[in-house]
Amino acid sequence: ADRPTEATCEQCTRTESTKDDPMLLCDFCDAGWHIKCLDLPLSDVPEGDWICPRCVLDGITSAQMQAKIAHRSVARQLNAAPNLYPDKQMRHRDAAAQQLHGRLLLQNFMDPTTKRLRPYWGRVHFVSESRRPRYFDVHFEDADVYDYTMAEVKPYLQPVGTVLPAGVTLPNDSEFTGQSSSSQ
């Protein structure tokens, strides 16, 4: 609950956190509170997780708080800096991912008009090793773009050399068709 912060105390609106009156941050909503500004002032920073008075009044449960903490942990891992010194196995995966650049895939999605599943064509665009494991953006014929992992792409990949059926075009596909963007 005690983290370095520039938060403002919800009670006194000061931003200073001192040794005598440290600022607590709610582990659910991130609101700041000085330990002496609480209705029942604390003598010291509590151990473990802490929920502010407002969240207690809102009925936030321990389970909700734990879920939020877990979500933050996953978000921190996803936003972590890429491994700039990959091992041999990771370099091998990166190279395999790069080789999928430009491949076509065919995946079923719900057609918004007919409300039925229909196959949509897409093109795999390798973005960067820094996006590991979500190496790819897949550009679909309806102009949707989704990020994929290697495991998510593989089941829908079409054989090398597959060409788009007549009448199907993919946005921003000039790199692969040899046409300039003005002729599309």
N, C-alpha and C positions, 0 to 999 in steps of 0.2 A: 504494500500500500504506500510505502514511503519511497518515492522516486524523484530524481532531479526533475524540476519542472519550472515552467514559466506560468503556471496556472494562477488564477485569481481565486482567493478565498470566497466562497459563496456567502459567508456571513459578513465579513468586514471589508471585502473587496481589495485587500492588500495582496501583493504578489510575493512579498518577502517570506522566505522560509528561514527561520533562525534555529540555533541549537536549542533555545529555550521554548520556542513555539514553532515546531516544524510543520510543514504543510503535508497533509495526507491527500492522496488521490484515491477516489472511489474506484475499486476494481471493476465496477460495472459501468458507470457512466463517465469516469475520468474527471468528475468535478473535484475541485480543490477545497479543502477545509483545514484551517489551523487546528491543532489539538485543543487549544484553549478557547476556540470559538464555537465548539460544539455545545449543545444544550447541557450535556453532561461531560464537562471537560475531561480529557485524558491526561494522565501524568506523564505518559511516554507513548511512543509509537507502538501500536499493537503488532504482535507477531502474526504472520500469515496474511490472509486476504481480509479486506475491510470494505464494508458497504456503507455509503454515506446515509445520513438521516433521510434525505429525500427518497432514495431508492428503497429504504426500509418502509417508509410511508406508502410508496407505490406498490409494495408487496413483492419486491424482487426476492426470489428464493435463492437458496444456496445452489440449487441445480442450475438455475438460469445464469448465475454468476460463473459457475464452473464452465458452462457451455461457452460463455463469452470469452473467458480466459483461454480456453482451448482454441476457439476461432482466431483469437489474436496470435496465438503461438503458430498456427498454420499460416496465417497471413505473413508473419515475420519470416518464416522459412521460405515462402514463395517469393518474397521481396529481397531475400538475401543476395548478396553479390555472387556472381557466378564463380565457379572454381577456375581460377586462372592457371592452375597447374594440374590439369587432369592426369590421371594415371592411364596406363596403356589400354585398359578395358574401356574407359570413358572416351578416349581418343578414337577407339574402334567404333563405338556407338555413334559418336559425332560424325565420323566418315560415312557410316552406313546411312545416317539420316540425310547427309548432304546428297547422297546418290539418289534419293527419292525426289529431289527437286524436279518439278516439271511433270511428274507422273499424274495420270488421270485416275480419279476414283469415282465410284458410283455408289451412292448411298440413298436409302429410302428415307423420306421425310414426309410429314403431313402437308398436303397441298392445301393452302389457306382457302382456295376457292371451292374445291370439291369436297374438302374434309376427308380425303382418302389418302393413303400412303401412295407416293409415287417416287420413282427414281430421279435423283438430281445428280447431274454431272458436276464434278469439281476438279480443280487443278491444285496440286500440292506445291506450295512455295516454302522452301527452306528459308527460315529467317536468320537464325544465328545460333551458335553454340551457347551464347549467353542466355538464351531462352530455355535452355535445358530444364526439364524434359519436354516442354511445349515448344519443340523446334519449329513447328509448321503453322502457317496460315493456309487454310484451304479456301479458295475462292470458288463459289458455286455459281451456277448459271443464273440464279435469281438475284445475284449481286450480294448475297450474304457471304460473310467471311467469318470463319470459326478457327480458333487455335486448337491444335491437336498434338497429342504425343505420338511417338512411334507406334505404340500398342493400339492407339485409337485409329490410326491411318491404315495399318496393315490389312485388316479384314476387308476393306473396301477398294484396295488398289486394283487397278486393271493391268493386264499384261503389258510389258514394254512394247511400244509400237502401236498400241490402241489409238484410234483416231476418234474424234467426236462424231457422233451421228450427224447427218445432214440436218441443218436447221438449228442445231444447238451451238450457241456461242457463249463464251465465258468472258466476263469483263476483264479488261487489262490483260489480255492473253496474247498481245503482239509478240512478246519475247519468245513464245513457243510456236506461233503460227507463221512467223516471218512477215506479217502484215504490219504496216505502220498504224498507229492509233487513229490517224485521220481517215483511213480507209475502212474502218469498222463501223 
